[in-house]
């Protein structure tokens, strides 16, 4: 799947897509860019972190570059709004509604938070670090 940044969307794109976001909200008020079209929630490799409280990108101590998002370990796979976009079809009932719990793993990281693991692909030893976020 392809995902796009939400909190991290570059300012020039936010401005360029502003009218599109307004049209989307008018046409489908139940859908929001940040919840339904940007980063996928849940446990995942790669992609963009689904931040709760702003961004937590880490910089490499070795080279100073922003580290790449490697892994998210989240307390839940979707929430009350995002399931419409991100819940796989095989996890829905015959009417298209949710057939599994939002937290099928039973994880509870802090207050329904997530841990994000980052690595530096520029450094030969590929150092890594993490950041914690909570709702």
The first five atom37 places (N, CA, C, CB, O) and aatype in JSON, in Angstrom:
{
  "aatype": [20, 20, 20, 20, 20, 20, 20, 20, 20, 20, 20, 20, 20, 20, 20, 20, 20, 20, 20, 20, 20, 20, 20, 20, 20, 20, 20, 20, 20, 20, 20, 20, 20, 20, 20, 20, 20, 20, 20, 20, 20, 20, 20, 20, 20, 20, 20, 20, 20, 20, 20, 20, 20, 20, 20, 20, 20, 20, 20, 20, 20, 20, 20, 20, 20, 20, 20, 20, 20, 20, 20, 20, 20, 20, 20, 20, 20, 20, 20, 20, 20, 20, 20, 20, 20, 20, 20, 20, 20, 20, 20, 20, 20, 20, 20, 20, 20, 20, 20, 20, 20, 20, 20, 20, 20, 20, 20, 20, 20, 20, 20, 20, 20, 20, 20, 20, 20, 20, 20, 20, 20, 20, 20, 20, 20, 20, 20, 20, 20, 20, 20, 20, 20, 20, 20],
  "atom_mask": [
    [1, 1, 1, 1, 1],
    [1, 1, 1, 1, 1],
    [1, 1, 1, 1, 1],
    [1, 1, 1, 1, 1],
    [1, 1, 1, 1, 1],
    [1, 1, 1, 1, 1],
    [1, 1, 1, 1, 1],
    [1, 1, 1, 1, 1],
    [1, 1, 1, 1, 1],
    [1, 1, 1, 1, 1],
    [1, 1, 1, 1, 1],
    [1, 1, 1, 1, 1],
    [1, 1, 1, 1, 1],
    [1, 1, 1, 1, 1],
    [1, 1, 1, 1, 1],
    [1, 1, 1, 1, 1],
    [1, 1, 1, 1, 1],
    [1, 1, 1, 1, 1],
    [1, 1, 1, 1, 1],
    [1, 1, 1, 1, 1],
    [1, 1, 1, 1, 1],
    [1, 1, 1, 1, 1],
    [1, 1, 1, 1, 1],
    [1, 1, 1, 1, 1],
    [1, 1, 1, 1, 1],
    [1, 1, 1, 1, 1],
    [1, 1, 1, 1, 1],
    [1, 1, 1, 1, 1],
    [1, 1, 1, 1, 1],
    [1, 1, 1, 1, 1],
    [1, 1, 1, 1, 1],
    [1, 1, 1, 1, 1],
    [1, 1, 1, 1, 1],
    [1, 1, 1, 1, 1],
    [1, 1, 1, 1, 1],
    [1, 1, 1, 1, 1],
    [1, 1, 1, 1, 1],
    [1, 1, 1, 1, 1],
    [1, 1, 1, 1, 1],
    [1, 1, 1, 1, 1],
    [1, 1, 1, 1, 1],
    [1, 1, 1, 1, 1],
    [1, 1, 1, 1, 1],
    [1, 1, 1, 1, 1],
    [1, 1, 1, 1, 1],
    [1, 1, 1, 1, 1],
    [1, 1, 1, 1, 1],
    [1, 1, 1, 1, 1],
    [1, 1, 1, 1, 1],
    [1, 1, 1, 1, 1],
    [1, 1, 1, 1, 1],
    [1, 1, 1, 1, 1],
    [1, 1, 1, 1, 1],
    [1, 1, 1, 1, 1],
    [1, 1, 1, 1, 1],
    [1, 1, 1, 1, 1],
    [1, 1, 1, 1, 1],
    [1, 1, 1, 1, 1],
    [1, 1, 1, 1, 1],
    [1, 1, 1, 1, 1],
    [1, 1, 1, 1, 1],
    [1, 1, 1, 1, 1],
    [1, 1, 1, 1, 1],
    [1, 1, 1, 1, 1],
    [1, 1, 1, 1, 1],
    [1, 1, 1, 1, 1],
    [1, 1, 1, 1, 1],
    [1, 1, 1, 1, 1],
    [1, 1, 1, 1, 1],
    [1, 1, 1, 1, 1],
    [1, 1, 1, 1, 1],
    [1, 1, 1, 1, 1],
    [1, 1, 1, 1, 1],
    [1, 1, 1, 1, 1],
    [1, 1, 1, 1, 1],
    [1, 1, 1, 1, 1],
    [1, 1, 1, 1, 1],
    [1, 1, 1, 1, 1],
    [1, 1, 1, 1, 1],
    [1, 1, 1, 1, 1],
    [1, 1, 1, 1, 1],
    [1, 1, 1, 1, 1],
    [1, 1, 1, 1, 1],
    [1, 1, 1, 1, 1],
    [1, 1, 1, 1, 1],
    [1, 1, 1, 1, 1],
    [1, 1, 1, 1, 1],
    [1, 1, 1, 1, 1],
    [1, 1, 1, 1, 1],
    [1, 1, 1, 1, 1],
    [1, 1, 1, 1, 1],
    [1, 1, 1, 1, 1],
    [1, 1, 1, 1, 1],
    [1, 1, 1, 1, 1],
    [1, 1, 1, 1, 1],
    [1, 1, 1, 1, 1],
    [1, 1, 1, 1, 1],
    [1, 1, 1, 1, 1],
    [1, 1, 1, 1, 1],
    [1, 1, 1, 1, 1],
    [1, 1, 1, 1, 1],
    [1, 1, 1, 1, 1],
    [1, 1, 1, 1, 1],
    [1, 1, 1, 1, 1],
    [1, 1, 1, 1, 1],
    [1, 1, 1, 1, 1],
    [1, 1, 1, 1, 1],
    [1, 1, 1, 1, 1],
    [1, 1, 1, 1, 1],
    [1, 1, 1, 1, 1],
    [1, 1, 1, 1, 1],
    [1, 1, 1, 1, 1],
    [1, 1, 1, 1, 1],
    [1, 1, 1, 1, 1],
    [1, 1, 1, 1, 1],
    [1, 1, 1, 1, 1],
    [1, 1, 1, 1, 1],
    [1, 1, 1, 1, 1],
    [1, 1, 1, 1, 1],
    [1, 1, 1, 1, 1],
    [1, 1, 1, 1, 1],
    [1, 1, 1, 1, 1],
    [1, 1, 1, 1, 1],
    [1, 1, 1, 1, 1],
    [1, 1, 1, 1, 1],
    [1, 1, 1, 1, 1],
    [1, 1, 1, 1, 1],
    [1, 1, 1, 1, 1],
    [1, 1, 1, 1, 1],
    [1, 1, 1, 1, 1],
    [1, 1, 1, 1, 1],
    [1, 1, 1, 1, 1],
    [1, 1, 1, 1, 1],
    [1, 1, 1, 1, 1],
    [1, 1, 1, 1, 1]
  ],
  "atom_positions": [
    [[0.84, -1.17, 0.0], [0.0, 0.0, 0.0], [0.88, 1.23, 0.0], [-0.96, 0.0, 1.21], [2.03, 1.2, 0.45]],
    [[0.35, 2.29, -0.49], [1.06, 3.57, -0.49], [0.44, 4.44, 0.58], [1.01, 4.26, -1.88], [-0.78, 4.6, 0.63]],
    [[1.28, 5.01, 1.43], [0.79, 5.96, 2.42], [1.52, 7.28, 2.26], [0.96, 5.41, 3.85], [2.58, 7.35, 1.65]],
    [[0.94, 8.31, 2.82], [1.48, 9.66, 2.71], [1.61, 10.24, 4.12], [0.58, 10.57, 1.81], [0.89, 9.82, 5.02]],
    [[2.51, 11.18, 4.3], [2.65, 11.77, 5.64], [1.46, 12.65, 5.98], [3.94, 12.58, 5.73], [0.81, 13.21, 5.1]],
    [[1.21, 12.77, 7.26], [0.14, 13.64, 7.74], [0.75, 14.86, 8.43], [-0.8, 12.88, 8.72], [0.8, 15.95, 7.85]],
    [[1.21, 14.67, 9.67], [1.86, 15.76, 10.4], [3.1, 16.23, 9.65], [2.23, 15.32, 11.83], [3.48, 17.4, 9.74]],
    [[3.73, 15.32, 8.93], [4.99, 15.61, 8.26], [4.82, 16.08, 6.82], [5.85, 14.38, 8.28], [5.81, 16.24, 6.1]],
    [[3.6, 16.31, 6.37], [3.36, 16.75, 5.01], [4.06, 18.09, 4.8], [1.84, 16.86, 4.71], [3.8, 19.03, 5.55]],
    [[4.94, 18.19, 3.8], [5.65, 19.45, 3.59], [4.69, 20.63, 3.41], [6.56, 19.34, 2.36], [3.62, 20.48, 2.83]],
    [[5.09, 21.77, 3.91], [4.23, 22.95, 3.92], [3.76, 23.33, 2.52], [4.95, 24.11, 4.55], [2.61, 23.73, 2.34]],
    [[4.64, 23.21, 1.51], [4.23, 23.58, 0.16], [3.13, 22.65, -0.36], [5.44, 23.55, -0.78], [2.24, 23.1, -1.1]],
    [[3.17, 21.37, 0.01], [2.1, 20.46, -0.4], [0.82, 20.73, 0.37], [2.53, 19.02, -0.2], [-0.28, 20.64, -0.19]],
    [[0.94, 21.07, 1.64], [-0.24, 21.42, 2.44], [-0.96, 22.59, 1.79], [0.15, 21.75, 3.89], [-2.19, 22.59, 1.68]],
    [[-0.21, 23.59, 1.38], [-0.8, 24.76, 0.72], [-1.38, 24.39, -0.64], [0.24, 25.87, 0.57], [-2.49, 24.8, -0.97]],
    [[-0.64, 23.61, -1.42], [-1.09, 23.25, -2.77], [-2.34, 22.38, -2.73], [0.03, 22.53, -3.52], [-3.2, 22.49, -3.6]],
    [[-2.45, 21.51, -1.73], [-3.58, 20.6, -1.65], [-4.7, 21.13, -0.76], [-3.12, 19.26, -1.13], [-5.7, 20.44, -0.56]],
    [[-4.55, 22.33, -0.22], [-5.54, 22.89, 0.7], [-6.95, 22.88, 0.15], [-5.17, 24.3, 1.06], [-7.89, 22.48, 0.85]],
    [[-7.13, 23.32, -1.09], [-8.47, 23.33, -1.68], [-8.99, 21.91, -1.86], [-8.45, 24.07, -3.04], [-10.19, 21.66, -1.68]],
    [[-8.11, 20.98, -2.22], [-8.53, 19.58, -2.37], [-9.01, 19.01, -1.03], [-7.36, 18.72, -2.92], [-9.99, 18.28, -0.98]],
    [[-8.31, 19.35, 0.06], [-8.72, 18.89, 1.38], [-10.1, 19.43, 1.73], [-7.7, 19.31, 2.45], [-10.94, 18.71, 2.27]],
    [[-10.35, 20.7, 1.41], [-11.66, 21.31, 1.68], [-12.76, 20.62, 0.87], [-11.64, 22.82, 1.35], [-13.84, 20.35, 1.4]],
    [[-12.49, 20.33, -0.4], [-13.48, 19.65, -1.24], [-13.76, 18.24, -0.71], [-12.99, 19.58, -2.71], [-14.9, 17.79, -0.73]],
    [[-12.72, 17.56, -0.26], [-12.9, 16.23, 0.31], [-13.8, 16.29, 1.54], [-11.53, 15.61, 0.68], [-14.71, 15.48, 1.68]],
    [[-13.54, 17.24, 2.43], [-14.35, 17.37, 3.64], [-15.8, 17.7, 3.33], [-13.76, 18.44, 4.55], [-16.7, 17.23, 4.01]],
    [[-16.03, 18.51, 2.29], [-17.4, 18.84, 1.9], [-18.1, 17.64, 1.27], [-17.41, 20.02, 0.93], [-19.27, 17.38, 1.56]],
    [[-17.4, 16.91, 0.41], [-18.0, 15.79, -0.31], [-18.2, 14.57, 0.58], [-17.14, 15.41, -1.49], [-19.18, 13.84, 0.44]],
    [[-17.28, 14.34, 1.5], [-17.34, 13.16, 2.37], [-16.93, 13.55, 3.78], [-16.43, 12.01, 1.83], [-15.8, 13.29, 4.18]],
    [[-17.83, 14.19, 4.54], [-17.47, 14.69, 5.87], [-17.0, 13.6, 6.84], [-18.63, 15.4, 6.48], [-16.35, 13.92, 7.84]],
    [[-17.32, 12.33, 6.56], [-16.88, 11.25, 7.44], [-15.43, 10.86, 7.19], [-17.78, 10.04, 7.26], [-14.86, 10.09, 7.97]],
    [[-14.83, 11.38, 6.11], [-13.44, 11.06, 5.79], [-12.54, 12.26, 6.06], [-13.31, 10.61, 4.33], [-12.9, 13.4, 5.78]],
    [[-11.36, 11.98, 6.61], [-10.36, 13.02, 6.84], [-9.04, 12.56, 6.26], [-10.21, 13.34, 8.37], [-8.7, 11.37, 6.31]],
    [[-8.29, 13.5, 5.7], [-7.01, 13.15, 5.09], [-6.11, 12.44, 6.09], [-6.31, 14.4, 4.56], [-5.58, 11.37, 5.79]],
    [[-5.92, 13.02, 7.28], [-4.97, 12.48, 8.25], [-5.37, 11.1, 8.77], [-4.82, 13.43, 9.4], [-4.5, 10.32, 9.14]],
    [[-6.64, 10.8, 8.8], [-7.11, 9.54, 9.36], [-7.34, 8.46, 8.3], [-8.39, 9.77, 10.13], [-7.17, 7.27, 8.57]],
    [[-7.72, 8.87, 7.1], [-8.14, 7.9, 6.09], [-7.24, 7.8, 4.86], [-9.5, 8.24, 5.65], [-7.34, 6.83, 4.11]],
    [[-6.37, 8.77, 4.65], [-5.56, 8.75, 3.43], [-4.07, 8.88, 3.68], [-6.0, 9.85, 2.52], [-3.26, 8.57, 2.8]],
    [[-3.69, 9.33, 4.87], [-2.27, 9.5, 5.17], [-1.71, 8.19, 5.71], [-2.05, 10.66, 6.19], [-2.03, 7.12, 5.19]],
    [[-0.88, 8.26, 6.75], [-0.2, 7.06, 7.24], [-1.17, 6.03, 7.81], [0.82, 7.44, 8.29], [-2.15, 6.36, 8.47]],
    [[-0.87, 4.77, 7.53], [-1.67, 3.66, 8.03], [-1.37, 3.48, 9.53], [-1.37, 2.35, 7.24], [-0.22, 3.58, 9.95]],
    [[-2.41, 3.21, 10.32], [-2.19, 2.96, 11.74], [-1.73, 1.52, 11.97], [-3.47, 3.23, 12.54], [-1.69, 0.72, 11.04]],
    [[-1.39, 1.21, 13.21], [-1.1, -0.16, 13.6], [0.36, -0.54, 13.55], [-1.86, -1.07, 12.73], [1.24, 0.3, 13.34]],
    [[0.61, -1.83, 13.76], [1.96, -2.39, 13.74], [2.38, -2.54, 12.28], [2.04, -3.77, 14.5], [1.65, -3.12, 11.48]],
    [[3.57, -2.01, 11.94], [4.0, -2.06, 10.54], [5.49, -1.84, 10.4], [3.24, -1.03, 9.72], [6.15, -1.27, 11.27]],
    [[6.0, -2.3, 9.27], [7.38, -2.03, 8.86], [7.35, -0.92, 7.84], [8.07, -3.32, 8.29], [6.55, -0.94, 6.9]],
    [[8.23, 0.06, 8.0], [8.35, 1.13, 7.02], [7.17, 2.08, 7.01], [8.51, 0.56, 5.67], [6.37, 2.13, 7.95]],
    [[7.08, 2.83, 5.94], [6.01, 3.83, 5.82], [6.27, 5.03, 6.69], [4.68, 3.21, 6.19], [7.41, 5.33, 7.05]],
    [[5.2, 5.72, 7.03], [5.29, 6.91, 7.86], [4.73, 6.62, 9.25], [4.54, 8.1, 7.21], [3.72, 5.92, 9.36]],
    [[5.35, 7.13, 10.29], [4.8, 6.96, 11.64], [3.46, 7.68, 11.76], [5.78, 7.47, 12.7], [3.29, 8.79, 11.25]],
    [[2.51, 7.05, 12.43], [1.2, 7.67, 12.69], [1.27, 8.35, 14.06], [0.03, 6.6, 12.64], [0.76, 7.82, 15.05]],
    [[1.9, 9.51, 14.1], [2.14, 10.23, 15.36], [0.85, 10.58, 16.07], [2.95, 11.49, 15.11], [-0.17, 10.84, 15.42]],
    [[0.87, 10.6, 17.39], [-0.23, 11.13, 18.2], [-0.01, 12.61, 18.49], [-0.38, 10.33, 19.52], [-0.93, 13.42, 18.37]],
    [[1.21, 12.95, 18.89], [1.5, 14.29, 19.42], [2.63, 14.97, 18.66], [1.87, 14.19, 20.9], [3.7, 15.21, 19.22]],
    [[2.41, 15.28, 17.41], [3.47, 15.91, 16.63], [4.46, 14.87, 16.15], [4.19, 16.97, 17.46], [4.17, 13.67, 16.18]],
    [[5.6, 15.32, 15.7], [6.57, 14.38, 15.14], [7.68, 14.07, 16.13], [7.15, 14.93, 13.86], [8.0, 14.87, 17.0]],
    [[8.25, 12.89, 15.98], [9.33, 12.46, 16.85], [10.51, 11.93, 16.07], [8.84, 11.41, 17.8], [11.22, 11.05, 16.55]],
    [[10.72, 12.46, 14.87], [11.85, 12.0, 14.06], [13.14, 12.13, 14.86], [11.95, 12.79, 12.74], [13.35, 13.11, 15.56]],
    [[13.99, 11.15, 14.73], [15.28, 11.14, 15.42], [16.39, 11.43, 14.42], [15.52, 9.77, 16.13], [16.32, 11.01, 13.26]],
    [[17.42, 12.14, 14.87], [18.61, 12.4, 14.06], [19.71, 11.44, 14.5], [19.07, 13.88, 14.19], [19.84, 11.13, 15.69]],
    [[20.49, 10.99, 13.54], [21.59, 10.07, 13.82], [22.7, 10.8, 14.58], [22.15, 9.46, 12.49], [23.12, 11.89, 14.19]],
    [[23.15, 10.21, 15.66], [24.24, 10.8, 16.43], [25.55, 10.76, 15.66], [24.4, 10.08, 17.76], [26.43, 11.59, 15.89]],
    [[25.7, 9.8, 14.73], [26.94, 9.66, 13.96], [27.08, 10.68, 12.84], [27.02, 8.28, 13.38], [28.1, 11.36, 12.74]],
    [[26.05, 10.79, 12.0], [26.17, 11.66, 10.82], [25.26, 12.89, 10.87], [25.87, 10.87, 9.58], [25.42, 13.79, 10.06]],
    [[24.31, 12.92, 11.81], [23.44, 14.08, 11.96], [22.22, 14.07, 11.04], [24.22, 15.31, 11.7], [21.37, 14.97, 11.15]],
    [[22.1, 13.1, 10.16], [20.95, 13.04, 9.26], [19.72, 12.51, 9.98], [21.27, 12.15, 8.04], [19.81, 11.81, 10.99]],
    [[18.55, 12.87, 9.43], [17.31, 12.32, 9.99], [17.27, 10.82, 9.7], [16.05, 13.05, 9.39], [17.53, 10.38, 8.58]],
    [[16.95, 10.06, 10.74], [16.91, 8.6, 10.6], [15.62, 8.18, 9.9], [17.02, 7.92, 11.98], [14.63, 8.91, 9.9]],
    [[15.64, 6.99, 9.3], [14.49, 6.45, 8.59], [13.6, 5.66, 9.54], [14.95, 5.56, 7.43], [14.09, 4.98, 10.44]],
    [[12.3, 5.76, 9.34], [11.36, 4.97, 10.12], [11.48, 3.51, 9.69], [9.9, 5.49, 9.93], [11.35, 3.2, 8.51]],
    [[11.72, 2.64, 10.64], [11.89, 1.22, 10.36], [10.65, 0.42, 10.77], [13.13, 0.69, 11.07], [10.17, -0.42, 10.01]],
    [[10.14, 0.69, 11.98], [9.1, -0.16, 12.55], [8.23, 0.64, 13.5], [9.72, -1.36, 13.28], [8.72, 1.49, 14.24]],
    [[6.93, 0.35, 13.48], [6.01, 0.87, 14.49], [5.4, -0.32, 15.21], [4.9, 1.77, 13.85], [4.91, -1.25, 14.58]],
    [[5.43, -0.28, 16.54], [4.71, -1.24, 17.37], [3.64, -0.44, 18.09], [5.68, -2.02, 18.39], [3.95, 0.38, 18.97]],
    [[2.39, -0.67, 17.72], [1.28, 0.13, 18.23], [0.37, -0.69, 19.13], [0.49, 0.72, 17.07], [0.32, -1.92, 19.03]],
    [[-0.35, -0.01, 19.99], [-1.3, -0.67, 20.88], [-2.56, -1.13, 20.15], [-1.68, 0.26, 22.02], [-3.28, -2.0, 20.64]],
    [[-2.83, -0.56, 19.01], [-4.05, -0.89, 18.27], [-3.77, -0.91, 16.77], [-5.18, 0.12, 18.58], [-2.8, -0.3, 16.31]],
    [[-4.6, -1.59, 16.03], [-4.44, -1.69, 14.58], [-5.24, -0.64, 13.82], [-4.83, -3.07, 14.11], [-4.91, -0.31, 12.69]],
    [[-6.29, -0.14, 14.43], [-7.12, 0.91, 13.83], [-7.93, 1.54, 14.94], [-8.05, 0.34, 12.7], [-7.94, 1.05, 16.07]],
    [[-8.63, 2.63, 14.63], [-9.49, 3.25, 15.63], [-10.9, 3.39, 15.07], [-8.94, 4.62, 16.07], [-11.2, 2.88, 13.99]],
    [[-11.76, 4.08, 15.8], [-13.16, 4.21, 15.42], [-13.41, 4.86, 14.08], [-13.86, 4.96, 16.44], [-14.47, 4.66, 13.49]],
    [[-12.46, 5.63, 13.59], [-12.64, 6.27, 12.29], [-11.81, 5.68, 11.18], [-12.33, 7.7, 12.41], [-12.27, 5.59, 10.05]],
    [[-10.59, 5.28, 11.49], [-9.67, 4.85, 10.44], [-9.94, 3.45, 9.9], [-8.27, 4.91, 10.95], [-9.44, 3.11, 8.83]],
    [[-10.71, 2.65, 10.6], [-10.95, 1.28, 10.15], [-11.59, 1.24, 8.76], [-11.83, 0.54, 11.15], [-11.36, 0.3, 8.0]],
    [[-12.38, 2.25, 8.42], [-13.06, 2.25, 7.12], [-12.08, 2.2, 5.96], [-13.94, 3.49, 7.0], [-12.4, 1.67, 4.89]],
    [[-10.9, 2.75, 6.16], [-9.89, 2.76, 5.11], [-8.87, 1.65, 5.3], [-9.19, 4.1, 5.08], [-8.49, 0.98, 4.33]],
    [[-8.41, 1.43, 6.53], [-7.25, 0.6, 6.76], [-7.52, -0.84, 7.18], [-6.42, 1.23, 7.77], [-6.6, -1.66, 7.15]],
    [[-8.73, -1.18, 7.56], [-9.02, -2.55, 7.98], [-9.12, -3.44, 6.74], [-10.33, -2.62, 8.81], [-9.93, -3.17, 5.86]],
    [[-8.3, -4.5, 6.65], [-8.34, -5.38, 5.48], [-9.72, -6.01, 5.29], [-7.29, -6.49, 5.62], [-10.44, -6.25, 6.25]],
    [[-10.08, -6.25, 4.06], [-11.38, -6.83, 3.73], [-11.61, -8.16, 4.44], [-11.51, -7.01, 2.23], [-12.73, -8.45, 4.86]],
    [[-10.57, -8.97, 4.58], [-10.72, -10.27, 5.23], [-10.99, -10.16, 6.72], [-9.49, -11.1, 5.0], [-11.35, -11.16, 7.35]],
    [[-10.83, -8.97, 7.3], [-11.12, -8.75, 8.71], [-12.46, -8.04, 8.92], [-10.0, -7.94, 9.35], [-12.71, -7.45, 9.97]],
    [[-13.32, -8.1, 7.9], [-14.66, -7.5, 7.97], [-15.71, -8.61, 7.87], [-14.86, -6.44, 6.83], [-15.44, -9.69, 7.35]],
    [[-16.89, -8.31, 8.37], [-17.98, -9.28, 8.25], [-18.66, -9.14, 6.89], [-19.01, -9.11, 9.39], [-18.22, -8.34, 6.06]],
    [[-19.71, -9.91, 6.66], [-20.38, -9.91, 5.35], [-21.03, -8.57, 5.01], [-21.43, -11.0, 5.32], [-21.31, -8.3, 3.84]],
    [[-21.26, -7.73, 6.01], [-21.82, -6.39, 5.77], [-20.75, -5.32, 5.64], [-22.77, -6.03, 6.89], [-21.07, -4.15, 5.45]],
    [[-19.47, -5.71, 5.74], [-18.37, -4.76, 5.62], [-17.97, -4.1, 6.92], [-18.73, -3.71, 4.65], [-17.1, -3.23, 6.93]],
    [[-18.59, -4.49, 8.04], [-18.26, -3.91, 9.35], [-17.06, -4.65, 9.96], [-19.49, -3.98, 10.3], [-16.62, -5.68, 9.46]],
    [[-16.55, -4.1, 11.04], [-15.39, -4.66, 11.73], [-15.72, -6.05, 12.3], [-14.93, -3.72, 12.85], [-16.69, -6.21, 13.03]],
    [[-14.91, -7.04, 11.95], [-15.1, -8.39, 12.47], [-14.03, -8.77, 13.48], [-15.11, -9.4, 11.32], [-14.09, -9.85, 14.07]],
    [[-13.04, -7.89, 13.69], [-12.0, -8.14, 14.69], [-11.9, -6.93, 15.61], [-10.62, -8.45, 14.02], [-12.35, -5.83, 15.27]],
    [[-11.3, -7.14, 16.76], [-11.1, -6.04, 17.71], [-10.0, -5.11, 17.2], [-10.74, -6.58, 19.11], [-9.15, -5.51, 16.41]],
    [[-10.04, -3.87, 17.66], [-9.02, -2.89, 17.27], [-7.65, -3.25, 17.82], [-9.42, -1.5, 17.76], [-6.63, -2.81, 17.28]],
    [[-7.62, -4.04, 18.88], [-6.34, -4.45, 19.49], [-6.22, -5.97, 19.54], [-6.2, -3.86, 20.91], [-6.18, -6.54, 20.63]],
    [[-6.17, -6.64, 18.4], [-6.15, -8.1, 18.39], [-4.92, -8.7, 19.07], [-6.23, -8.6, 16.98], [-4.95, -9.86, 19.49]],
    [[-3.85, -7.93, 19.19], [-2.64, -8.44, 19.84], [-2.71, -8.33, 21.35], [-1.43, -7.69, 19.33], [-1.97, -9.01, 22.06]],
    [[-3.6, -7.46, 21.87], [-3.7, -7.24, 23.3], [-2.63, -6.33, 23.86], [-3.65, -8.55, 24.01], [-2.51, -6.2, 25.08]],
    [[-1.84, -5.71, 22.99], [-0.79, -4.79, 23.46], [-1.41, -3.52, 24.04], [0.17, -4.43, 22.3], [-2.42, -3.03, 23.54]],
    [[-0.8, -2.99, 25.08], [-1.17, -1.7, 25.61], [0.13, -1.01, 26.01], [-2.17, -1.82, 26.84], [0.64, -1.21, 27.11]],
    [[0.65, -0.22, 25.1], [1.92, 0.45, 25.3], [1.63, 1.82, 25.91], [2.72, 0.59, 23.95], [1.2, 2.74, 25.21]],
    [[1.87, 1.94, 27.19], [1.56, 3.19, 27.88], [0.06, 3.42, 27.84], [2.31, 4.39, 27.24], [-0.72, 2.51, 28.14]],
    [[-0.34, 4.6, 27.48], [-1.75, 4.94, 27.36], [-2.16, 4.81, 25.89], [-2.04, 6.38, 27.89], [-2.37, 5.81, 25.2]],
    [[-2.26, 3.57, 25.44], [-2.58, 3.27, 24.03], [-1.6, 3.93, 23.08], [-4.01, 3.72, 23.7], [-1.99, 4.49, 22.06]],
    [[-0.34, 3.87, 23.43], [0.7, 4.52, 22.64], [1.34, 3.61, 21.61], [1.74, 5.06, 23.54], [0.89, 2.5, 21.36]],
    [[2.42, 4.13, 21.04], [3.21, 3.4, 20.04], [4.69, 3.64, 20.29], [2.81, 3.84, 18.61], [5.09, 4.67, 20.84]],
    [[5.49, 2.68, 19.87], [6.94, 2.82, 19.88], [7.38, 2.8, 18.42], [7.64, 1.68, 20.72], [6.97, 1.93, 17.65]],
    [[8.21, 3.76, 18.05], [8.7, 3.87, 16.68], [10.21, 3.6, 16.71], [8.39, 5.29, 16.07], [10.94, 4.18, 17.51]],
    [[10.66, 2.72, 15.84], [12.08, 2.39, 15.76], [12.62, 3.02, 14.48], [12.32, 0.82, 15.77], [12.02, 2.91, 13.41]],
    [[13.78, 3.67, 14.6], [14.42, 4.36, 13.48], [15.81, 3.78, 13.27], [14.49, 5.89, 13.73], [16.45, 3.31, 14.22]],
    [[16.28, 3.82, 12.05], [17.65, 3.42, 11.75], [18.27, 4.42, 10.79], [17.69, 1.98, 11.15], [17.57, 5.11, 10.04]],
    [[19.59, 4.5, 10.83], [20.32, 5.35, 9.9], [20.9, 4.45, 8.81], [21.45, 6.18, 10.63], [21.78, 3.64, 9.07]],
    [[20.41, 4.61, 7.61], [20.89, 3.8, 6.49], [22.13, 4.41, 5.85], [19.8, 3.65, 5.44], [22.74, 3.8, 4.96]],
    [[22.52, 5.6, 6.31], [23.7, 6.27, 5.76], [24.98, 5.8, 6.44], [23.57, 7.77, 5.91], [26.05, 5.78, 5.81]],
    [[24.89, 5.43, 7.69], [26.08, 5.0, 8.44], [26.32, 3.51, 8.22], [25.92, 5.31, 9.96], [25.36, 2.73, 8.18]],
    [[27.58, 3.11, 8.07], [27.88, 1.7, 7.78], [27.4, 0.73, 8.86], [29.35, 1.54, 7.61], [27.05, -0.4, 8.54]],
    [[27.38, 1.15, 10.12], [26.94, 0.23, 11.18], [25.43, 0.29, 11.42], [27.67, 0.56, 12.48], [24.91, -0.4, 12.3]],
    [[24.71, 1.12, 10.64], [23.25, 1.26, 10.69], [22.72, 1.4, 12.11], [22.59, 0.07, 10.01], [21.95, 0.55, 12.57]],
    [[23.13, 2.45, 12.83], [22.64, 2.63, 14.19], [21.12, 2.79, 14.23], [23.3, 3.85, 14.84], [20.5, 3.19, 13.24]],
    [[20.53, 2.48, 15.37], [19.09, 2.6, 15.52], [18.76, 3.24, 16.85], [18.41, 1.24, 15.39], [19.57, 3.25, 17.77]],
    [[17.56, 3.76, 16.95], [17.04, 4.34, 18.18], [15.53, 4.22, 18.13], [17.5, 5.84, 18.36], [14.98, 3.67, 17.17]],
    [[14.85, 4.72, 19.15], [13.38, 4.66, 19.18], [12.8, 5.93, 19.78], [12.9, 3.44, 19.98], [13.51, 6.75, 20.38]],
    [[11.52, 6.08, 19.6], [10.76, 7.19, 20.17], [9.41, 6.66, 20.59], [10.61, 8.38, 19.16], [8.83, 5.83, 19.9]],
    [[8.9, 7.13, 21.7], [7.61, 6.69, 22.24], [6.6, 7.82, 22.15], [7.76, 6.21, 23.71], [6.93, 8.98, 22.38]],
    [[5.38, 7.47, 21.82], [4.31, 8.45, 21.67], [3.05, 7.88, 22.31], [4.06, 8.81, 20.16], [2.82, 6.67, 22.24]],
    [[2.25, 8.71, 22.92], [1.04, 8.25, 23.61], [-0.11, 9.2, 23.36], [1.29, 8.11, 25.12], [0.09, 10.4, 23.18]],
    [[-1.31, 8.65, 23.35], [-2.5, 9.49, 23.13], [-2.86, 10.27, 24.37], [-3.68, 8.66, 22.7], [-3.83, 11.03, 24.36]]
  ]
}
